[in-house]
């Protein structure tokens, strides 16, 4: 079976996500252990979520092993880790990954960076031989579905992202043309940040890398490298610091920033988008220093239109419905897909109504999580018997009876080809050379 264990900005504190992500490498390695119940694993740690996708024959044992591994790597108690991770199985796990990849679960809804992060997690699992064939198909389908959502619904076409929203929030304290900017970090967020900052007219004065990858990044981007002994000087001269290293230690402490800025005569704005924060608490309290972080972005992230989101969720529902359709009893496949899509579509619309808004209290979040779990169980139970009966009737040569019943009961027109879908490009294939 497929499983996903999920903690995200929607229901968990970002500090907890930071701790959980310390175990990312340990989790991926579970698939290499022949004694583990985990036969495939893909880990997706981003700036505002930590997710693990698994294939296993023993869901309870696999979850227990993941919890124990994360606890050991993060220093968190096992009960804290267990409470932090929501569990999705099979269709629900597929639906969640597809929604995440399409940007529907993002802090900035529709942002496109997440699809690249999912792609990198998929490729890394392939290269390290941690991924199973079923997980591989799931991730390929999720990436195709993301492209379909982006190209047909308008979700994400505004170009908004965590980076762009953060820099928009910094507009209040920054005059971008000519602003001297120090980059901290060399990963994907740094790459996209450099391009966005330059487009706003900022001057990239240097890059500091806690991991030591600064020279390679600096040469590729044409940016001077700042060594550790020159960091304080670079902080003093900067108008803006764009921090996204995601390392395991703080880079900018109140003492460092205060000392470096003692003789500065201009304000400093720090944009900290690292999941493992680069900026220590207290820096925002210093005189003439403004800090924009992920919490700030979450509070001010814009939304998408209801119509665009419903169209996107319809595409996701269809992709999930098609994912587990087998190669036998093809005569009833259109009906099974149509019924699954119908139920999943209704489910997602109801879940969208009960999901807590940003800043909701813990009690409201817990109630919403319980309601979501109940609704998902109900949907799976509702679909089980009709799906089994469809296969039985197809094998008995009575598929027409089933197709007629679906049309009569639900008004679903199933006189369509098996590969019909809301948009082209999301039908599963064994391989997809564009991924």
N, C-alpha and C positions, 0 to 999 in steps of 0.2 A: 504494500500500500504506500501511497504518498502521504507525507506529513509536512506541515510547516509549523515552526515555533516562532512566534512573532512578538516583538516588543517595539513600539514606535512612539513617535511624538504624540500620537492621538490619545494614548492611554498611559504613558510612562514618562517620568521625569528624564530630561536629557542627561543628567548626571548618572542615572542608573544605566542608560544606554551606553555611556562611556565605559562603565565598568564591565558590562557584558561583552563589549566588543574586544576586550583583552583576550577572550578565549576563542577568537575566530579561527586562528591557525590550528588550535588543538581540536576543534570540532571537525574541521575538514579532514583531519587525519584519521578519524574514526572509521572511515570507509576502507582504510588500508588494513585494519585489524581483522583478521579472519575470524576472531572470536566475537566480534561485535555484532549486535543485531542490525547495525546500519550497513546497508549494501551500497549506498550512494549518498553523497552529501554535497550541497552547495551552500555556502555562507554568504549572506548579503549584508555587510555592515556599511552604512552610509552616515551622513552627517546627522540624520534624525530617525534612524531605525536600525534595529539589529534583528535579522531574520535567518533562520536555518531551514533549509529544505532537505528532506530525507526520503529515501526509499527504504522500507523495512518490512519484515514479516511479523514483527512484534512491537506494536506501537508503544505499549507501556514500558517495555524494557528499553526501547530506543530513547524515549523521552527521559527516562531515569538516567541513562548514560550521558545524555547531553547536559542535563541539569548538573550532574556530578562533575563533569568535565569543566563546565563554565564556572562552577563554584570554585574549583581548585585553581583555575587560571585567573579568576577575577578577585578572589579574596572575599567574595560575598558568601553569606550562608546559603545552604542549599534550599531552604524554604523561601528565602527572598528571591532566588533565581526561579524557582518553580512558580511562585506567584506572579512573577514578571512576564512569563511567557504564555501567551494565548496559543492554543493548539487548534490547527485546522487539519482535516483529513480528506484525502482523495479530491472530490469535486470542489470542496471548500478551499483546499490548499491551492488547487489550480486557479480558482476564481480569484483568490487573494493575490497570487503572483501576477496574474494578468492585469488586475486592477492597479497593482503597484507599478508594473512596467509601463502601463499607459499613463501614469502620472495621476491617477484618480485618488490615490491615497497619500499624495505628497503634501507637505506643508504648504507649498505653492501649487495648487491644483493645476495639472496640465504641464508642469515643468518637464523639459525634455532631458535634463541631465540624468534622471533616474534610469532611463532606458540604456544609456551608456554604462551606468554602474552595474545594471543587471547583466549586460553583455560581457563586461569584464569579469564578473563573478562566474558566469557560465564558462568563459574561455579558460579562466584559471583552473576551474574544476576539471575541465577536459584535459588540460596540459598536465595536471598532477594525477590524472586517472582516478579522481575521487567521484566521478559522476557515473550514474547507471544509465542504461539505455532509455528507461522510462523517464527519468529526470531530464535527460538530454532532449527528448521529444517535448516535454513540458516547457522547457526554457525556449526552445526554438519557436513553439507555438505562441508563447507569451511575447516574444520579440516581434513576430509577424503581426500579432494583434495590436501591439503598440503602434506599429507603423500604420495599420489600417485606421486606428482611432485618430492619429495625428493628421492623416491625409484626407479624412472624410467628415469629421465632426466639427472642426474648428477648435477643439480643445487643445490648448497649447500653442495656437498660432500667434498669440500675442507676444510670444518670446519671453514671457515672464519666467523667472527661475529664482531659486534661493539667492543666487549671486545678484541678479538684477534688482530684486526687491530690497536686498540689504544695502546695495549702493544707492537706490532711490531714497531709502531712509536716511542715508548719510548726507543726502543733498542739503539738509538743513544746516550742517556745520562745515561743509566743504565747498570750495570753489574749484571745480574739477580741472579746468584748463590750467596746465602748469603745476598742478599739485604734485609735490614730491612724494612718491609712494614706495614704501618698503614692503616687499613680499616675504612672508614667512611660510615656507612649505613649497613642495615641488610636485604635488600630485595633480589629479584631474581638476580639482577645484582651483588650484593655482594656475593651471593652463587656461581654463575658461576665464578666470579672474583677470589675468594679464590682458587678454583680448578685449574684455569689457571695459577695463580701466583705460586702456589706450584709446578706445573708441570715444570715451568721455573727455579725452584730452589730458589725462594724467601722465606724468613723467615717471616711469618705473626706475627708481634710483638704485635699487639693489635687491638681491634675494638672499635670505638667510635660511639655511636648511639644517635643522637639528639632526637629521639623519645622515648628513654628509653628501647628499646628492646635488648640492648647489651648483658645482662646476658644470655638470652635464646639462642641467636645466638652464643655467645662465648662458651657456654657449648656444643652446638651441633657441633661446628667446632673445639673445643679444642683451643680456642684463648683467651688470657687475655682481660679483659674488661677495657677500659680506661674511667675514670670518667671525668666530665667537668673540675674539678680543676687540672687534670693532662694532659689535652690536649696539652698545650703549650710544656710541657716536651716531650710528645710523638712526636710532630712535630719536635722538635729539634733533636731527636735521629733518625728519619726516613730517609731512603734513597729514599723511594717511598711512596707516599700517593695515595691510590686508593679510590676515593670519588664517592659515588653513592647513597647518602641518599634520594635525591629527596624531602627533606622537604621544608617548605615554607620560610625558612630563611637561610642566608649565614652562613656557618660554618667557613671557612678560609678567614679572611680579610687580607689586606696588613699589617695592624698594628700587628695583631696576629702573622702572619708568620715572619715578619721582626724582631719582638721582640724575638720570639722563636729561630730564626736562628742566632741571633747576635753573639753567641759564637761557632756556628757549623763550622766545618772545612771540611765538605764534601758537595757536591751538592745535591739538592733535586729535584726530578721529581714528579709532581702531575698529575694524570690521573683523570679528572673530567668528569664522564659520567652521571651526574644527569641532568634531564630535568630542575628541579628547581636547578640552579647551586649551588654547595656547595662552590665554589671558587669565590671570588669577583673579578671584573675587577681590574687590577693593580698588582695582585700577580705575574703575568707573567713577570712584569718589574723588579722584585727584583733580586738582584745579586745572581748568582748560583742557580736560580730556573727556571725550565722548566715546562710549563703547556701544556698538551695534552687534548683537550676537544672535544665535539661533532662536532664543526665546523672544527677542524683539521681532524677528521676522515672522515667527508663528503668530504673534498677536496682530500683525498688520498685513498678513498675506491676503491678496485679493482673491475673489472667487471667479467661477465661470458661470455661464448662463445655464439655467435649468434645462433648456432644450438640448444644448450641446452635451451636458452630462448624461442626460437620459439616452441620447443617441450612442454615446460612448459605452455606457453600461449595457446597452442592447448588443453591441458588437462583442463585448466581453462575454456576455451570457451565451451568445451563439458559439463562440470559440470554445468555451467550457463544455457546452453541450456536445460538440463534435469530438472533443478530445478523446473520450473513452469509447467511441463507437467502434466496434470490432470489424473484422473482415468477413464475418458470417451473417447469414440472414439479411442480406443487403436490401431485400424488398421492404423491410420495415424501418430501415435506417432513417429515411426522411421523417417518419412519424415520431420515432424516438427523439431525434434531434429537435423537432418542432415542439414536442411536449416538454422536453428538458429546458429548451430555450424559454418557453412560456413560463414555466415554474420559476426558473432562475431569474428571469426578468422581473416578475412580481416580487420575488424575494429581495432583490437588490433595491427596488423602489421602497419597500417597507423598511429595510435596514437604513437607507439614507434618511428616513424620517426620524429614526430613533437615535442615531449616532449623536453623542454629545458634542457640543460646540467647544472651540478652543477655550481653555480656562475653566472648564467644568470641574466641579469638585469630585473627590474620590468616590463618594457614594453614587453620584450620577453616572460616573464611568462604569462602576461595578454593575449597576442595574442594567445599563445598556449592553454590557458584555454578556450578562446572563440571558437577556432577551435575544441577543444575536445567536447565541449558542442554541437556544430553544427553537428559534425559527429555522436555523439550518438543519437541525435534527428532524424537524417536522417536514421540511422540503425533501430530504433524503428518503424519509419513510413514505411520503406521498408518491415518490417516483419509483420505488422499488418494485412493487407488485405489477404496475403497468409495464415496466421494462421487461420483467421476467415473462409475463404473459405474451408480450410482443414476440419474444424469441420462440416461445412454445408454439404459437400459432403459425409463425413463419416456417418452422420445421415441419409442421403438419400440413403445410400448403394452404393455410387459411389466412394469409396476411390481409386479404381484402376485408375480412371481418373486423380486424383491428383498425385498419385505416378508416373504415366507415365509422367505427365507434368513436375514434378520436375526433373526427369531423363533427359528429352529432353532439358529443358531450362538450367539446371546448370551442367549436367553431373554427378549428385550426385547419387551414387549407394545406393538405399534404400532397397535393398533386403537383409537386415540384421536383426537380432533379435532386439527387442526393448531395450534390455539392453546392446547392443554393445557400446563400448567406447574405447578410445585410450589405456587405462590401466584398469585392474580390481580394484575394491575397491572404486569407486566414485559414485556408484548408490545410490540414496537416500533410506533411510530406516526410519522407525518410531523411532527406537532407535539404538544406537551403543554403546555396552557395553565397547568398548575400549576407548571411549572418556573420 
